Amino acid sequence: MDQAVKVGLIGFGTVGTGVVNILQNNADIIAKRVGRPVVLAKIGDLDVTTDRGVTVSSEILTTNVKDILDDPQIDIVVELIGGHEPAKRFILHALSSKKGVVTANKALLADHGEEVFEAAFKAQADLGFEASVGGGIPIIRSLTEGLAGNHLTSIMGIMNGTSNYILSRMTHEGRDFSDILQEATREGYAEADPSLDVDGVDAAHKLVIMVNLAYGTPVSMNAVYTEGISKISTVDMIFARELGFTIKLLGIAKCQDQVIEARVHPTLVPTESPIAQVNGVYNAIHLVGDAVGDIVLYGQGAGSLPTASAVVGDIIDLARNRIYGSFSRVPATSFQWEARKPLAIKPMAEIESRYYLRCMVKDEPGVLSTISGILGERGISISSVLQKGRKQGQPVPLVILTHRSRERGIQAALQEMNALPLVSEPTTLIRMEGIE
């Protein structure tokens, strides 16, 4: 074969080790797919002495990132250190040198994607980021290529494995959030600081990237309503199951009349739906296209080898482009740069949904009529009511499912309901999807 395509890897952590593993173990099949060998020319990390369980020559290890960025022989730079800086600086440097860049950095792309995308466009350099969303699930390539002929009416899915692991165990074991979180941390399924996962921020990063690609519009993290799972209780899990639903943390995007909804929050979904069946650290993304209909992509959303699989897929794609002298055959932003335009993001107060409300109320006559009256005054109709666990003199849960209503009205009703003497604590609200 002809001259090899040379790769420089910045970041020799969990995913970086997986990338080395795949490039070494599958070198033959990768070369056959690309048409030339793809070899690691340099690996950069602050720590090049710790044993990662893979064998690499000490000659390709460096603690100086300039050995990668400034080496004219390196064709593709892979950034796997995460965070905003110095990752952004490294990526922009590589792009300005017309090197192809592969990254898994969802936070950077969500917060500074426009700057990175513009740099790639101006430099006429390739940018791959399949691993930034969904780990090993090929969602980016599906949005930019496989489903490129569709108008996507909705994107909905489980986009964070840690939160899904916790909710799955709460559902099946009937235990509290805090207990499961502590165990998940000990078992390595949650970070020492799990806030990005359990507060919904990680899922919001991924949703921002997908909205950008699906609808050809820049979108800010500030425009995405984000709510985590820490307030979900076992009581709500039990009631959801009795009503035929499962609680999942979902990222949701919808587009109608050039107006976009983008939100992340706990959601009741029908127990028989494909999304409800996804347990543990797995991710699943449900897409609806006007031509293709429903598609569900399912797989491991994190981990060394699944994420590295996506990284190597991008390396192969960029290597092929390199060989044939092309760049951005598929635009990084899915849409041609000049065709992208800002679209309106619908305020959360204007979205419409069905709602699960759990009120802790005094067990006395007239409670339901009072609460239903407050809802009715705002045009909110009740679909069903469930009340259980009567205890003399103690608050009891009153669960209400509404028909489709507007968020603004629901929030106003909750404010009035929570001020009633007969309501003992703030009402729990969980939105519902997949039941229209």
Secondary structure, 3 states (H helix, E strand, C coil): CCCCEEEEEECCCHHHHHHHHHHHHCHHHHHHHHCCCEEEEEEECCCCCCCCCCCCCHHHEECCCHHHHCCCCCCEEEECCCCCCCHHHHHHHHHHCCCEEEECCHHHHHHHHHHHHHHHHHHCCCEECHHHCCCCCCHHHHHHHHCCCCCEEEEEEECCHHHHHHHHHHHHHCCCHHHHHHHHHHCCCCCCCCHHHHCCHHHHHHHHHHHHHHHCCCCCHHHCEECCCCCCCHHHHHHHHHCCEEEEEEEEEEEECCEEEEEEEEEEEECCCCHHHCCCCEEEEEEEECCCEEEEEEEECCCHHHHHHHHHHHHHHHHHHHHCCCCCCCCCCCCCHHHCCCCEECCHHHCEEEEEEEEEECCCCCHHHHHHHHHHHCCCCEEEEEECCCCCCCCEEEEEEECCEEHHHHHHHHHHHHCCCCEEEEEEEEEECCCC
